[in-house]
Amino acid sequence: MSDVALSSALPAPSRGRAPIVPNGVLGMLIFVITEAMFFAGLISAHTIAESSAPYGWPPPDQPRLPLEATAVNTLALLVSGVCIFVAGRSFRKDPESAKPPFAVGIFLGAFFVFAQGIEWVGLIREGLTLFSSTHGSFFYLIVGSHAFHAVVAIGLLVWAFTSLLRRKLTDATFTTLRVFWYFVVLVWPFLYLKVYL
């Protein structure tokens, strides 16, 4: 069969058909899945270290983690996720109506990171450092990795908010960034339960 006959026998590619999932969203979903595996690996290593600790976990000579204060921070982060979700729903109907929940979501996310930073300073002063114990090493590695993701995500959300103010934010871009923020928000309760409790 000649190339001409073969090409005419094949169905013509459809033009103008929108993809089921925008490319940016698909790429972000793949990235989020790999990051979920990264955190799963950290949690697995933490579980092994915790179960094999000779004098209990956390070590008796190390400061205790602030459960109540971090619970408040966790609530702020979860509410931030709800606000960004509401902003996404509003954006599709009326981009202007997305601004208030979007701004509140960014503020609460920034509050979470700031409060966690204050917590770190207090724990370092009490003697919990990256090198003080295996407990300290895992705490700063796991919580620090999450904090890094949160800072990057907040930076991207701020950029998206400024794009919204200039009326240049697209639905596909906003959805892509929301997927990343939802990951940051939803992975934290698992880390909190494992590392703090």
C-alpha positions in Angstrom: 0.0 0.0 0.0 1.4 3.4 -1.0 2.0 6.2 1.5 -0.8 8.2 -0.1 -3.3 5.3 0.2 -2.2 4.6 3.8 -2.6 8.2 4.8 -6.0 8.4 3.3 -7.1 5.2 5.1 -6.1 6.6 8.5 -8.6 8.9 10.3 -7.7 12.6 10.1 -6.5 14.0 13.4 -9.2 16.2 14.9 -8.4 19.8 15.1 -9.6 22.2 17.6 -10.7 19.6 20.1 -9.8 20.6 23.6 -7.8 18.1 25.6 -9.6 16.2 28.4 -7.1 17.6 30.9 -5.0 20.7 30.1 -1.3 19.9 29.7 -0.3 22.0 32.7 -2.8 20.3 34.9 -1.6 16.8 33.7 2.0 17.8 34.3 1.2 19.1 37.8 -0.7 15.9 38.6 2.4 13.8 37.6 4.6 16.0 39.7 2.3 15.8 42.7 2.2 12.0 42.4 6.1 11.9 42.5 6.1 14.3 45.5 3.6 12.1 47.3 5.9 9.2 46.8 8.8 11.3 48.2 6.8 12.1 51.4 5.7 8.5 51.7 9.4 7.5 51.7 10.2 10.0 54.4 7.3 8.8 56.5 8.3 5.2 56.0 11.9 6.0 57.1 10.5 7.9 60.1 8.3 5.0 61.1 11.3 2.6 61.0 13.5 5.0 63.1 10.6 5.5 65.6 10.0 1.8 66.1 13.7 1.1 66.6 14.4 3.9 69.0 16.0 2.3 72.1 14.7 4.9 74.7 11.3 5.7 73.2 10.2 8.3 70.7 10.8 11.2 70.9 14.1 10.8 72.9 13.6 11.8 76.6 16.2 14.6 76.4 14.6 16.3 73.5 11.9 19.0 73.7 8.3 18.1 72.9 6.7 19.4 69.8 4.0 22.1 70.2 0.9 20.0 69.4 -1.7 22.7 70.2 -0.1 25.6 68.3 0.6 23.4 65.3 -3.0 22.2 65.4 -4.1 25.9 65.0 -1.6 26.3 62.1 -3.0 23.1 60.5 -6.6 24.5 60.8 -5.4 27.8 59.1 -3.8 25.7 56.2 -7.0 23.6 55.8 -9.2 26.8 55.6 -6.7 28.2 53.1 -7.3 25.2 50.9 -11.1 25.7 51.2 -10.7 29.4 50.3 -8.6 28.6 47.2 -11.2 26.0 46.2 -14.0 28.6 46.5 -11.8 31.0 44.5 -11.5 28.4 41.7 -15.2 27.8 41.6 -15.9 31.6 41.6 -13.3 32.2 38.9 -15.2 30.2 36.3 -18.3 32.2 36.9 -16.9 35.7 37.5 -13.2 36.3 37.9 -13.8 39.4 40.0 -15.7 37.4 42.7 -12.6 35.1 43.0 -10.4 37.8 44.4 -11.6 37.9 48.1 -11.4 34.1 48.8 -8.2 34.0 46.8 -6.6 36.7 48.9 -7.7 35.1 52.2 -6.4 31.7 51.0 -3.0 33.2 50.3 -2.9 35.1 53.6 -3.8 31.9 55.6 -1.1 29.9 53.7 1.4 32.6 54.5 0.3 32.6 58.1 0.9 28.9 58.3 4.4 29.2 57.0 5.2 32.2 59.3 3.8 30.4 62.4 5.8 27.2 61.6 8.9 29.4 61.3 8.3 30.8 64.7 7.8 27.3 66.0 11.2 26.3 64.5 13.0 29.2 66.2 11.5 28.1 69.6 12.4 24.5 69.1 16.0 25.4 68.1 16.3 27.5 71.3 15.1 24.6 73.3 17.8 22.3 71.8 16.0 20.5 69.0 18.3 20.9 66.0 19.0 19.0 62.8 21.9 17.3 64.6 20.6 16.9 68.1 19.0 13.5 67.5 17.4 11.3 64.9 14.1 12.8 66.0 15.4 16.3 65.2 16.8 15.2 61.9 13.5 13.7 60.8 11.5 16.6 62.1 13.4 19.2 60.2 13.7 17.1 57.1 10.0 16.2 56.8 8.5 19.5 58.1 11.2 21.5 56.2 10.4 19.7 52.9 6.8 20.5 53.4 7.6 24.2 54.2 9.7 24.4 51.0 6.7 23.2 49.0 4.4 25.6 50.8 6.7 28.6 50.2 7.0 27.8 46.5 3.2 27.2 46.2 2.5 30.5 47.9 4.9 32.3 45.6 3.0 30.8 42.6 -0.4 31.8 44.1 0.8 35.4 44.6 1.9 35.4 41.0 -1.5 34.1 39.9 -3.3 36.6 42.1 -1.3 39.5 40.4 -2.2 38.0 37.0 -5.9 37.9 38.1 -5.6 41.6 39.0 -4.3 42.3 35.5 -7.0 40.1 34.0 -4.4 37.8 32.5 -5.0 34.7 34.6 -6.4 31.7 32.6 -8.5 28.9 34.0 -6.0 26.3 33.0 -3.1 28.1 34.8 -5.2 28.7 37.9 -6.3 25.0 38.0 -2.7 23.9 37.6 -1.6 26.0 40.6 -4.6 24.9 42.6 -3.6 21.3 42.2 -0.2 22.0 43.7 -1.8 24.0 46.6 -4.3 21.2 47.3 -1.4 18.8 47.5 0.5 21.0 50.0 -2.7 21.4 52.1 -3.8 17.7 52.0 -0.4 16.1 52.7 0.1 18.2 55.8 -2.4 16.5 58.1 -0.7 13.2 57.5 2.6 14.7 58.3 1.2 16.3 61.4 -0.3 13.1 62.7 2.9 11.2 62.0 5.5 13.6 63.2 3.7 15.5 66.0 1.5 12.8 67.6 
